[in-house]
Amino acid sequence: MNRAAIAIAVAVAAVVAALGIGWTLGNAWDGQGPSHHRHMGQMFGNDRPGQGDQADGDADGSLGMPGMMGGGAGSAMSHAFVTSEEQYLTEMVAHHQDAITAAQELSRSDRPQMRQLGAAIVESQSAQVAQMQAWLDEWYPDAEPADYQPMMRDLSGLSGDALDRAFLADMVPHHMAAVMMSQQLLVRGLAEHPEVATLARDIRDAQRVEIMRMVRWSHDWFGTAGFPAHHGFAMSHLMRGWATD
């Protein structure tokens, strides 16, 4: 196996390990409450786009890059605590809208793969937002909008490699959060309607595939791979009690 293949394998393995958190959140956080949830986010390094200098980065998109290249695992963790079907729907609507806004910027990308990914995210997640909003209107008419902290930075001022690199860096942990939320809903039996459980599985499975694709592109185009060691260490301590839906 050549060095490039090994590097990609390491990066994918790191993401698979991180995604494992989604399977264990129901056990790790049951009964712990928001304070424990915040502590976990801090352990992962809770650096979010939109807060201070971390959000802006350099012109090449090399700074403030969360997820596998920085501290965005904390953002993923902070968006992944689910206590009810109603909360899942309100949080996922806001989460999807964040992704849609960022994905629309990929229409300016120089890479056809990125333009295609952006169009696919906008199309699929817009349809899911409409469906989830209809369910909220029908089942939870008094639901308040989520108090959502965006995970995606403002990409409007970026172009070329800086645009693609920043998008991939932000969208990997963004997708991780959706996978974690969806798996937690399923593992903890929080779905009160079978339609919501089906949607959660669809989101989980589709976004896991997209995560792997984005990790490969990040390596191939920008030479990025893996989580920082301290994040991987923290993840390994959360990966216990593996469960499936």
C-alpha positions in Angstrom: 0.0 0.0 0.0 1.5 3.4 -1.0 1.8 6.3 1.4 -1.2 8.2 0.0 -3.5 5.2 0.4 -2.2 4.7 4.0 -2.9 8.4 4.8 -6.4 8.2 3.5 -7.0 5.0 5.4 -5.8 6.7 8.6 -8.1 9.7 8.0 -11.1 7.5 7.3 -10.4 5.4 10.4 -10.3 8.6 12.5 -13.7 9.7 11.1 -15.1 6.2 11.7 -13.9 6.4 15.3 -15.5 9.8 15.7 -18.8 8.6 14.2 -18.7 5.8 16.8 -19.6 8.5 19.3 -23.0 8.7 17.8 -23.6 5.1 18.7 -22.6 5.6 22.3 -24.1 9.1 23.1 -27.3 7.5 24.3 -25.4 5.5 26.9 -22.7 8.1 27.7 -25.1 11.0 28.2 -28.3 9.3 29.5 -29.3 11.2 32.7 -26.3 13.5 32.5 -28.0 16.6 31.4 -26.8 19.7 29.6 -23.9 20.5 32.0 -22.3 17.1 31.2 -23.0 17.8 27.5 -21.2 21.1 27.7 -18.3 19.5 29.5 -17.9 17.0 26.6 -17.9 19.8 24.1 -15.2 21.5 26.1 -13.1 18.3 26.2 -13.1 18.2 22.4 -12.2 21.9 22.1 -15.3 23.9 21.5 -14.0 26.3 18.7 -16.9 27.3 16.6 -17.1 29.4 13.4 -18.6 32.7 14.3 -16.6 33.2 17.5 -13.6 35.5 17.5 -10.6 35.2 15.2 -11.2 31.4 14.8 -14.1 32.2 12.5 -12.3 34.2 9.9 -9.0 32.4 9.3 -6.5 33.4 6.7 -7.3 34.1 3.1 -6.4 30.5 2.1 -8.9 29.1 4.6 -6.1 27.5 6.7 -7.2 28.9 10.1 -10.3 28.3 12.1 -10.8 24.9 10.4 -12.6 22.6 12.7 -13.3 18.9 12.6 -10.4 16.7 11.4 -8.1 19.7 11.0 -9.0 21.6 14.2 -11.4 22.0 17.1 -14.7 21.5 15.5 -15.3 18.1 17.1 -16.5 20.3 20.1 -19.0 21.9 17.8 -20.2 18.6 16.6 -20.6 17.4 20.2 -22.4 20.5 21.3 -25.0 20.0 18.6 -25.5 16.3 19.3 -27.5 16.2 22.5 -31.1 15.0 21.8 -33.8 14.5 24.4 -37.0 14.2 22.4 -38.4 13.9 18.9 -39.6 17.5 19.0 -36.1 18.7 19.8 -34.6 16.5 17.1 -36.8 18.1 14.5 -36.3 21.7 15.6 -32.5 21.2 15.9 -32.3 19.4 12.6 -34.2 22.0 10.7 -31.8 24.7 11.9 -28.8 22.4 11.3 -29.9 21.7 7.7 -30.5 25.4 7.0 -27.0 26.1 8.1 -25.7 23.4 5.7 -27.9 24.7 2.9 -26.6 28.2 3.2 -23.0 27.0 3.0 -23.6 24.5 0.2 -25.1 27.2 -2.0 -21.7 28.9 -2.0 -20.2 25.8 -3.8 -21.9 26.9 -7.0 -18.8 29.1 -7.3 -16.3 26.3 -6.8 -13.8 25.5 -9.5 -14.2 21.8 -8.9 -17.1 20.0 -10.5 -17.2 17.5 -7.6 -17.7 20.3 -5.2 -20.4 21.9 -7.3 -22.2 18.6 -7.5 -21.9 18.0 -3.8 -23.3 21.4 -3.0 -26.2 21.0 -5.3 -27.0 17.6 -3.8 -26.9 19.0 -0.3 -29.2 21.9 -1.2 -31.7 19.7 -2.9 -31.9 16.8 -0.4 -31.7 18.9 2.8 -34.2 21.5 1.5 -36.7 18.7 0.9 -36.0 17.3 4.4 -36.4 20.8 6.0 -39.8 21.1 4.3 -40.9 17.7 5.6 -39.7 18.3 9.1 -41.3 21.7 9.3 -44.6 20.1 8.1 -44.3 17.6 10.9 -43.6 20.3 13.5 -46.6 22.3 12.3 -48.8 19.2 12.6 -47.5 17.5 15.8 -45.8 20.3 17.7 -47.5 23.5 16.8 -46.1 25.3 19.9 -42.5 24.3 19.3 -40.0 27.1 19.6 -37.2 27.5 17.0 -34.0 25.9 18.0 -31.4 28.1 19.8 -28.9 27.1 17.2 -25.2 28.1 17.0 -24.0 27.9 13.4 -21.2 25.5 12.7 -20.5 26.7 9.2 -18.4 29.8 8.7 -19.4 32.5 6.2 -18.0 31.3 2.9 -19.1 34.3 0.8 -15.7 35.9 0.8 -13.8 32.8 -0.2 -13.1 31.4 -3.6 -10.9 28.7 -5.3 -9.0 26.4 -3.0 -9.8 28.5 0.0 -13.6 28.0 -0.5 -13.3 24.2 -1.1 -10.9 23.7 1.8 -13.0 25.7 4.3 -16.2 24.0 3.2 -14.8 20.5 3.7 -13.2 21.4 7.0 -16.5 22.7 8.4 -18.9 20.3 6.8 -17.2 17.1 8.1 -17.9 17.9 11.7 -21.3 19.4 10.7 -22.3 16.1 9.1 -20.8 14.3 12.2 -23.2 16.2 14.4 -26.2 15.2 12.2 -25.1 11.5 12.3 -24.7 11.7 16.1 -28.1 13.4 16.6 -29.8 10.9 14.3 -28.2 7.8 15.9 -29.0 9.1 19.4 -32.6 9.5 18.5 -32.7 5.9 17.3 -30.6 4.3 20.0 -32.5 6.0 22.8 -35.9 5.2 21.3 -37.0 8.9 21.2 -38.8 8.8 17.9 -42.6 8.9 18.5 -43.5 8.6 14.8 -42.1 5.9 12.4 -41.6 8.6 9.8 -39.1 10.4 11.9 -37.2 7.2 12.6 -37.0 6.6 8.9 -35.8 10.1 8.2 -33.1 9.8 10.9 -31.8 6.6 9.4 -31.7 8.3 5.9 -29.8 11.3 7.3 -27.4 9.1 9.2 -26.6 6.8 6.4 -26.4 9.4 3.6 -24.2 11.8 5.6 -21.8 9.0 6.7 -21.2 8.3 3.0 -20.6 12.0 2.3 -18.2 12.3 5.3 -16.0 9.6 3.9 -16.0 11.3 0.4 -15.1 14.6 1.9 -12.3 13.1 3.9 -10.8 11.6 0.8 -11.1 14.9 -1.1 -9.5 16.8 1.8 -6.5 14.4 1.7 -6.2 14.3 -2.1 -6.5 18.0 -2.7 -5.1 19.5 0.5 -3.1 16.8 2.2 -5.2 17.0 5.4 -5.8 13.8 7.4 -6.9 12.7 10.8 -8.0 14.3 14.1 -5.5 15.9 16.5 -4.2 13.4 18.9 -6.0 14.8 21.9 -9.3 14.7 20.2 -8.7 11.1 19.1 -7.8 10.2 22.7 -11.0 11.8 24.0 -13.0 10.0 21.4 -11.5 6.6 22.4 -12.7 7.1 25.9 -16.3 7.8 24.8 -16.4 4.7 22.5 -17.9 2.2 24.8 -21.2 0.4 25.0 -21.4 0.2 21.2 -25.1 0.0 20.2 -27.2 -0.1 17.1 -30.8 0.8 16.4 
